[in-house]
Amino acid sequence: MLFKSALATGLLAADAAARCASPAPSAQQLAKARQFGVLEAELLQTGASTDKGPVEIDVYMHSVSANPSHLLSDKAFKDQFDVLAGTLVSYGFHMNLVKTARTVNAEWGNPDNVLTMQKALRQGHYRDLNLYFVDKIDDQNNTGSCYLPDIAPEGTDEFFRDGCLLLYGSEPGGALGPGYNLGKTAIHEFGHWLGLMHTFEGGCTGKGDGIADTPAQESASSGCPVGRDSCPTMPGLDPIHNFMDYSNDDCYESFTPDQKARMHSSWNHYRAGK
């Protein structure tokens, strides 16, 4: 209510604790989330929905590394896409894989050069999803990063930054190993791409993640801590199986109905027709 990994001799460090380097929501994004929440509650009372039917999303997948052996194979691209598409179809999003591409470039392996990479490689419009598999996202060993949607005219830095960074090895069967290599980092980051915050946003106080049916959560989960209740004075156990927590891939299971509604709100407002 971010994703971590450390690639050392092809293995995930055992003490990995973070997951996602996505920037914190701005005041404007928090305010818009509250507006969405009011609208979604009103629609729910009338039996209506923000879901206007299946949403078609074109996907472009990039693999970038200084090391040719770290470029995703055709099978790895397909396996990752299948995990993403197979999950999201249940929430009204139909993914269409348009293109995969591999690039050998040593400079783009530096997190400081991410925007340069995106300006060179990004495909499609603001409504299209670009996924970039890279060797390093930041110095905190995160496994993913994705900006929340915003007003981003084509050609601006905000437009080019749109898209999700994924750590090489987080794809299904990847080098990060058990807990982080089932391809579900991409699902977590897709949630950000359509406006979802972490389930632990705001902790046990405040407005949290702005989603009514995700229980309050003091901090990110690690592993799969069944029965965890970090906000014991608030209703519900921690949503450890939610894609927007920090649990292991094999613990991730679902988005909530209200998260589905929020993703469709974000799509309709920020991306549809853009």
Contacts in CASP RR format, 6 or more apart in sequence:
PFRMAT RR
TARGET T0000
AUTHOR 0000-0000-0000
METHOD contacts of the structure
MODEL  1
MLFKSALATGLLAADAAARCASPAPSAQQLAKARQFGVLEAELLQTGAST
DKGPVEIDVYMHSVSANPSHLLSDKAFKDQFDVLAGTLVSYGFHMNLVKT
ARTVNAEWGNPDNVLTMQKALRQGHYRDLNLYFVDKIDDQNNTGSCYLPD
IAPEGTDEFFRDGCLLLYGSEPGGALGPGYNLGKTAIHEFGHWLGLMHTF
EGGCTGKGDGIADTPAQESASSGCPVGRDSCPTMPGLDPIHNFMDYSNDD
CYESFTPDQKARMHSSWNHYRAGK
1 197 0 8 1.000
1 198 0 8 1.000
1 199 0 8 1.000
1 200 0 8 1.000
1 201 0 8 1.000
1 208 0 8 1.000
1 209 0 8 1.000
1 211 0 8 1.000
1 214 0 8 1.000
1 215 0 8 1.000
1 216 0 8 1.000
1 217 0 8 1.000
1 239 0 8 1.000
1 242 0 8 1.000
1 244 0 8 1.000
1 245 0 8 1.000
2 18 0 8 1.000
2 19 0 8 1.000
2 20 0 8 1.000
2 21 0 8 1.000
2 22 0 8 1.000
2 142 0 8 1.000
2 144 0 8 1.000
2 145 0 8 1.000
2 198 0 8 1.000
2 220 0 8 1.000
2 246 0 8 1.000
3 18 0 8 1.000
3 19 0 8 1.000
3 20 0 8 1.000
3 21 0 8 1.000
3 142 0 8 1.000
3 143 0 8 1.000
3 144 0 8 1.000
3 167 0 8 1.000
3 170 0 8 1.000
3 180 0 8 1.000
3 185 0 8 1.000
3 188 0 8 1.000
3 189 0 8 1.000
3 246 0 8 1.000
4 16 0 8 1.000
4 17 0 8 1.000
4 18 0 8 1.000
4 19 0 8 1.000
4 20 0 8 1.000
4 140 0 8 1.000
4 141 0 8 1.000
4 142 0 8 1.000
4 143 0 8 1.000
4 246 0 8 1.000
5 12 0 8 1.000
5 13 0 8 1.000
5 16 0 8 1.000
5 19 0 8 1.000
5 141 0 8 1.000
5 142 0 8 1.000
5 143 0 8 1.000
5 167 0 8 1.000
5 169 0 8 1.000
5 170 0 8 1.000
5 176 0 8 1.000
5 180 0 8 1.000
6 12 0 8 1.000
6 13 0 8 1.000
6 16 0 8 1.000
6 141 0 8 1.000
7 135 0 8 1.000
7 167 0 8 1.000
7 168 0 8 1.000
7 169 0 8 1.000
7 175 0 8 1.000
7 176 0 8 1.000
10 175 0 8 1.000
10 176 0 8 1.000
11 175 0 8 1.000
11 176 0 8 1.000
11 177 0 8 1.000
12 176 0 8 1.000
12 177 0 8 1.000
12 179 0 8 1.000
12 180 0 8 1.000
13 141 0 8 1.000
16 141 0 8 1.000
16 180 0 8 1.000
17 222 0 8 1.000
18 140 0 8 1.000
18 141 0 8 1.000
18 142 0 8 1.000
18 220 0 8 1.000
18 246 0 8 1.000
19 142 0 8 1.000
19 143 0 8 1.000
19 144 0 8 1.000
19 185 0 8 1.000
19 188 0 8 1.000
19 220 0 8 1.000
19 246 0 8 1.000
20 142 0 8 1.000
20 143 0 8 1.000
20 144 0 8 1.000
20 145 0 8 1.000
20 146 0 8 1.000
20 188 0 8 1.000
20 189 0 8 1.000
20 192 0 8 1.000
20 198 0 8 1.000
20 246 0 8 1.000
21 137 0 8 1.000
21 138 0 8 1.000
21 140 0 8 1.000
21 142 0 8 1.000
21 144 0 8 1.000
21 145 0 8 1.000
21 165 0 8 1.000
22 144 0 8 1.000
22 145 0 8 1.000
22 146 0 8 1.000
22 147 0 8 1.000
22 148 0 8 1.000
22 189 0 8 1.000
22 192 0 8 1.000
23 147 0 8 1.000
23 148 0 8 1.000
25 33 0 8 1.000
25 148 0 8 1.000
25 197 0 8 1.000
25 201 0 8 1.000
28 150 0 8 1.000
29 148 0 8 1.000
29 150 0 8 1.000
29 195 0 8 1.000
30 207 0 8 1.000
32 269 0 8 1.000
33 195 0 8 1.000
33 197 0 8 1.000
33 209 0 8 1.000
33 210 0 8 1.000
33 262 0 8 1.000
34 207 0 8 1.000
34 210 0 8 1.000
36 262 0 8 1.000
36 265 0 8 1.000
36 266 0 8 1.000
36 269 0 8 1.000
37 210 0 8 1.000
37 212 0 8 1.000
37 262 0 8 1.000
37 265 0 8 1.000
39 50 0 8 1.000
39 265 0 8 1.000
40 50 0 8 1.000
40 258 0 8 1.000
40 261 0 8 1.000
40 262 0 8 1.000
40 265 0 8 1.000
41 212 0 8 1.000
43 49 0 8 1.000
43 50 0 8 1.000
43 261 0 8 1.000
44 261 0 8 1.000
49 261 0 8 1.000
49 264 0 8 1.000
50 261 0 8 1.000
50 262 0 8 1.000
50 264 0 8 1.000
50 265 0 8 1.000
50 268 0 8 1.000
51 92 0 8 1.000
51 260 0 8 1.000
51 261 0 8 1.000
51 264 0 8 1.000
52 264 0 8 1.000
52 268 0 8 1.000
53 92 0 8 1.000
54 92 0 8 1.000
54 93 0 8 1.000
54 94 0 8 1.000
55 92 0 8 1.000
55 93 0 8 1.000
55 94 0 8 1.000
55 264 0 8 1.000
55 267 0 8 1.000
55 272 0 8 1.000
56 94 0 8 1.000
56 96 0 8 1.000
57 93 0 8 1.000
57 94 0 8 1.000
57 95 0 8 1.000
57 96 0 8 1.000
57 127 0 8 1.000
57 128 0 8 1.000
57 129 0 8 1.000
58 96 0 8 1.000
58 98 0 8 1.000
58 124 0 8 1.000
58 127 0 8 1.000
58 128 0 8 1.000
58 129 0 8 1.000
59 81 0 8 1.000
59 84 0 8 1.000
59 95 0 8 1.000
59 96 0 8 1.000
59 97 0 8 1.000
59 98 0 8 1.000
59 128 0 8 1.000
59 129 0 8 1.000
59 130 0 8 1.000
59 131 0 8 1.000
60 98 0 8 1.000
60 99 0 8 1.000
60 100 0 8 1.000
60 101 0 8 1.000
60 122 0 8 1.000
60 123 0 8 1.000
60 124 0 8 1.000
60 128 0 8 1.000
60 129 0 8 1.000
60 130 0 8 1.000
60 131 0 8 1.000
61 72 0 8 1.000
61 77 0 8 1.000
61 80 0 8 1.000
61 81 0 8 1.000
61 97 0 8 1.000
61 99 0 8 1.000
61 100 0 8 1.000
61 101 0 8 1.000
61 130 0 8 1.000
61 131 0 8 1.000
61 133 0 8 1.000
62 100 0 8 1.000
62 101 0 8 1.000
62 102 0 8 1.000
62 103 0 8 1.000
62 121 0 8 1.000
62 130 0 8 1.000
62 131 0 8 1.000
62 132 0 8 1.000
62 133 0 8 1.000
63 70 0 8 1.000
63 71 0 8 1.000
63 72 0 8 1.000
63 77 0 8 1.000
63 100 0 8 1.000
63 101 0 8 1.000
63 102 0 8 1.000
63 103 0 8 1.000
63 132 0 8 1.000
63 133 0 8 1.000
63 168 0 8 1.000
64 71 0 8 1.000
64 102 0 8 1.000
64 103 0 8 1.000
64 105 0 8 1.000
64 108 0 8 1.000
64 109 0 8 1.000
64 117 0 8 1.000
64 121 0 8 1.000
64 132 0 8 1.000
64 133 0 8 1.000
64 134 0 8 1.000
65 71 0 8 1.000
65 103 0 8 1.000
65 104 0 8 1.000
65 105 0 8 1.000
65 109 0 8 1.000
65 133 0 8 1.000
65 134 0 8 1.000
65 135 0 8 1.000
65 168 0 8 1.000
66 104 0 8 1.000
66 105 0 8 1.000
66 106 0 8 1.000
66 109 0 8 1.000
66 135 0 8 1.000
67 104 0 8 1.000
67 135 0 8 1.000
68 104 0 8 1.000
70 135 0 8 1.000
70 168 0 8 1.000
71 102 0 8 1.000
71 103 0 8 1.000
71 104 0 8 1.000
72 80 0 8 1.000
72 100 0 8 1.000
72 102 0 8 1.000
72 133 0 8 1.000
72 168 0 8 1.000
72 171 0 8 1.000
74 100 0 8 1.000
76 171 0 8 1.000
76 172 0 8 1.000
76 173 0 8 1.000
76 174 0 8 1.000
77 97 0 8 1.000
77 100 0 8 1.000
79 171 0 8 1.000
79 172 0 8 1.000
79 173 0 8 1.000
79 183 0 8 1.000
80 131 0 8 1.000
80 171 0 8 1.000
80 172 0 8 1.000
80 183 0 8 1.000
80 186 0 8 1.000
81 95 0 8 1.000
81 97 0 8 1.000
83 172 0 8 1.000
83 182 0 8 1.000
83 183 0 8 1.000
83 184 0 8 1.000
83 186 0 8 1.000
83 187 0 8 1.000
84 95 0 8 1.000
84 183 0 8 1.000
84 186 0 8 1.000
84 187 0 8 1.000
84 190 0 8 1.000
85 94 0 8 1.000
85 95 0 8 1.000
85 97 0 8 1.000
86 95 0 8 1.000
87 184 0 8 1.000
87 187 0 8 1.000
88 94 0 8 1.000
88 95 0 8 1.000
88 187 0 8 1.000
88 190 0 8 1.000
89 95 0 8 1.000
91 255 0 8 1.000
91 260 0 8 1.000
91 263 0 8 1.000
92 260 0 8 1.000
92 264 0 8 1.000
93 263 0 8 1.000
95 129 0 8 1.000
98 123 0 8 1.000
98 128 0 8 1.000
99 123 0 8 1.000
101 121 0 8 1.000
103 121 0 8 1.000
105 117 0 8 1.000
107 113 0 8 1.000
107 116 0 8 1.000
108 114 0 8 1.000
108 116 0 8 1.000
108 117 0 8 1.000
108 134 0 8 1.000
109 117 0 8 1.000
109 134 0 8 1.000
109 135 0 8 1.000
109 136 0 8 1.000
110 136 0 8 1.000
111 136 0 8 1.000
111 137 0 8 1.000
111 138 0 8 1.000
111 139 0 8 1.000
114 134 0 8 1.000
114 165 0 8 1.000
115 157 0 8 1.000
115 160 0 8 1.000
115 161 0 8 1.000
117 132 0 8 1.000
117 134 0 8 1.000
118 130 0 8 1.000
118 132 0 8 1.000
118 160 0 8 1.000
118 161 0 8 1.000
118 163 0 8 1.000
119 160 0 8 1.000
121 130 0 8 1.000
121 132 0 8 1.000
122 130 0 8 1.000
122 159 0 8 1.000
122 160 0 8 1.000
122 162 0 8 1.000
122 163 0 8 1.000
123 130 0 8 1.000
124 130 0 8 1.000
125 154 0 8 1.000
125 273 0 8 1.000
125 274 0 8 1.000
126 152 0 8 1.000
126 154 0 8 1.000
126 159 0 8 1.000
126 162 0 8 1.000
126 270 0 8 1.000
126 271 0 8 1.000
126 274 0 8 1.000
127 271 0 8 1.000
127 272 0 8 1.000
127 273 0 8 1.000
127 274 0 8 1.000
129 163 0 8 1.000
129 164 0 8 1.000
129 190 0 8 1.000
129 193 0 8 1.000
130 162 0 8 1.000
130 163 0 8 1.000
130 164 0 8 1.000
131 163 0 8 1.000
131 164 0 8 1.000
131 166 0 8 1.000
131 186 0 8 1.000
132 163 0 8 1.000
132 164 0 8 1.000
132 165 0 8 1.000
132 166 0 8 1.000
133 166 0 8 1.000
133 167 0 8 1.000
133 168 0 8 1.000
133 169 0 8 1.000
133 170 0 8 1.000
133 171 0 8 1.000
134 165 0 8 1.000
134 166 0 8 1.000
134 167 0 8 1.000
134 168 0 8 1.000
135 167 0 8 1.000
135 168 0 8 1.000
136 167 0 8 1.000
137 143 0 8 1.000
137 144 0 8 1.000
137 145 0 8 1.000
137 165 0 8 1.000
137 167 0 8 1.000
138 145 0 8 1.000
142 167 0 8 1.000
143 166 0 8 1.000
143 167 0 8 1.000
143 170 0 8 1.000
143 176 0 8 1.000
143 180 0 8 1.000
143 185 0 8 1.000
144 164 0 8 1.000
144 165 0 8 1.000
144 166 0 8 1.000
144 167 0 8 1.000
144 170 0 8 1.000
144 185 0 8 1.000
144 188 0 8 1.000
144 189 0 8 1.000
145 164 0 8 1.000
145 165 0 8 1.000
145 189 0 8 1.000
146 163 0 8 1.000
146 164 0 8 1.000
146 165 0 8 1.000
146 189 0 8 1.000
146 190 0 8 1.000
146 191 0 8 1.000
146 192 0 8 1.000
146 193 0 8 1.000
147 158 0 8 1.000
147 161 0 8 1.000
147 162 0 8 1.000
147 163 0 8 1.000
147 192 0 8 1.000
147 193 0 8 1.000
148 192 0 8 1.000
148 193 0 8 1.000
148 195 0 8 1.000
148 197 0 8 1.000
149 162 0 8 1.000
149 193 0 8 1.000
149 194 0 8 1.000
149 195 0 8 1.000
149 266 0 8 1.000
149 269 0 8 1.000
149 270 0 8 1.000
149 271 0 8 1.000
150 158 0 8 1.000
150 270 0 8 1.000
151 158 0 8 1.000
151 270 0 8 1.000
152 158 0 8 1.000
152 159 0 8 1.000
152 161 0 8 1.000
152 162 0 8 1.000
153 159 0 8 1.000
162 193 0 8 1.000
163 193 0 8 1.000
164 186 0 8 1.000
164 189 0 8 1.000
164 190 0 8 1.000
164 192 0 8 1.000
164 193 0 8 1.000
165 189 0 8 1.000
166 185 0 8 1.000
166 186 0 8 1.000
166 189 0 8 1.000
167 176 0 8 1.000
167 185 0 8 1.000
168 175 0 8 1.000
169 175 0 8 1.000
169 176 0 8 1.000
169 177 0 8 1.000
169 180 0 8 1.000
169 181 0 8 1.000
170 176 0 8 1.000
170 180 0 8 1.000
170 181 0 8 1.000
170 183 0 8 1.000
170 185 0 8 1.000
170 186 0 8 1.000
171 181 0 8 1.000
171 183 0 8 1.000
172 181 0 8 1.000
172 182 0 8 1.000
172 183 0 8 1.000
173 181 0 8 1.000
173 182 0 8 1.000
174 181 0 8 1.000
175 181 0 8 1.000
178 248 0 8 1.000
178 250 0 8 1.000
179 223 0 8 1.000
179 248 0 8 1.000
179 249 0 8 1.000
179 250 0 8 1.000
180 248 0 8 1.000
180 249 0 8 1.000
181 249 0 8 1.000
182 249 0 8 1.000
182 250 0 8 1.000
182 252 0 8 1.000
183 249 0 8 1.000
184 243 0 8 1.000
184 249 0 8 1.000
184 252 0 8 1.000
185 249 0 8 1.000
187 243 0 8 1.000
187 252 0 8 1.000
188 243 0 8 1.000
188 244 0 8 1.000
188 252 0 8 1.000
191 243 0 8 1.000
191 244 0 8 1.000
191 255 0 8 1.000
191 259 0 8 1.000
191 263 0 8 1.000
194 262 0 8 1.000
194 263 0 8 1.000
194 266 0 8 1.000
194 267 0 8 1.000
194 271 0 8 1.000
195 262 0 8 1.000
195 263 0 8 1.000
195 266 0 8 1.000
196 209 0 8 1.000
196 211 0 8 1.000
196 244 0 8 1.000
196 255 0 8 1.000
196 259 0 8 1.000
196 262 0 8 1.000
196 263 0 8 1.000
196 266 0 8 1.000
197 208 0 8 1.000
197 209 0 8 1.000
197 210 0 8 1.000
197 211 0 8 1.000
197 244 0 8 1.000
198 209 0 8 1.000
198 220 0 8 1.000
198 244 0 8 1.000
198 245 0 8 1.000
198 246 0 8 1.000
199 209 0 8 1.000
199 211 0 8 1.000
199 214 0 8 1.000
199 215 0 8 1.000
199 217 0 8 1.000
199 238 0 8 1.000
199 239 0 8 1.000
199 242 0 8 1.000
199 244 0 8 1.000
199 245 0 8 1.000
200 209 0 8 1.000
200 217 0 8 1.000
200 218 0 8 1.000
200 219 0 8 1.000
200 220 0 8 1.000
200 221 0 8 1.000
200 230 0 8 1.000
200 245 0 8 1.000
200 246 0 8 1.000
201 208 0 8 1.000
201 209 0 8 1.000
201 210 0 8 1.000
202 208 0 8 1.000
202 209 0 8 1.000
203 216 0 8 1.000
203 217 0 8 1.000
203 218 0 8 1.000
203 219 0 8 1.000
203 231 0 8 1.000
204 216 0 8 1.000
204 217 0 8 1.000
204 218 0 8 1.000
204 230 0 8 1.000
204 231 0 8 1.000
204 233 0 8 1.000
204 234 0 8 1.000
208 216 0 8 1.000
209 244 0 8 1.000
210 262 0 8 1.000
211 256 0 8 1.000
211 258 0 8 1.000
211 259 0 8 1.000
211 262 0 8 1.000
212 258 0 8 1.000
213 256 0 8 1.000
213 257 0 8 1.000
213 258 0 8 1.000
213 259 0 8 1.000
214 239 0 8 1.000
214 242 0 8 1.000
214 244 0 8 1.000
214 256 0 8 1.000
214 258 0 8 1.000
214 259 0 8 1.000
215 231 0 8 1.000
215 234 0 8 1.000
215 235 0 8 1.000
215 236 0 8 1.000
215 237 0 8 1.000
215 238 0 8 1.000
215 239 0 8 1.000
216 231 0 8 1.000
216 234 0 8 1.000
216 235 0 8 1.000
217 230 0 8 1.000
217 231 0 8 1.000
217 238 0 8 1.000
217 239 0 8 1.000
217 245 0 8 1.000
218 230 0 8 1.000
218 231 0 8 1.000
219 230 0 8 1.000
220 245 0 8 1.000
220 246 0 8 1.000
221 228 0 8 1.000
221 238 0 8 1.000
221 240 0 8 1.000
221 245 0 8 1.000
221 246 0 8 1.000
221 247 0 8 1.000
221 251 0 8 1.000
222 246 0 8 1.000
222 247 0 8 1.000
222 248 0 8 1.000
223 247 0 8 1.000
223 248 0 8 1.000
223 251 0 8 1.000
224 240 0 8 1.000
224 247 0 8 1.000
224 248 0 8 1.000
224 250 0 8 1.000
224 251 0 8 1.000
225 238 0 8 1.000
225 240 0 8 1.000
225 247 0 8 1.000
226 240 0 8 1.000
227 237 0 8 1.000
227 238 0 8 1.000
227 240 0 8 1.000
228 237 0 8 1.000
228 238 0 8 1.000
228 240 0 8 1.000
229 236 0 8 1.000
229 237 0 8 1.000
229 238 0 8 1.000
230 238 0 8 1.000
231 238 0 8 1.000
238 245 0 8 1.000
239 245 0 8 1.000
239 256 0 8 1.000
240 247 0 8 1.000
240 251 0 8 1.000
241 247 0 8 1.000
241 251 0 8 1.000
241 252 0 8 1.000
241 253 0 8 1.000
241 254 0 8 1.000
242 252 0 8 1.000
242 253 0 8 1.000
242 254 0 8 1.000
242 255 0 8 1.000
242 256 0 8 1.000
242 259 0 8 1.000
243 252 0 8 1.000
243 253 0 8 1.000
243 254 0 8 1.000
243 255 0 8 1.000
244 255 0 8 1.000
244 259 0 8 1.000
245 252 0 8 1.000
255 263 0 8 1.000
END
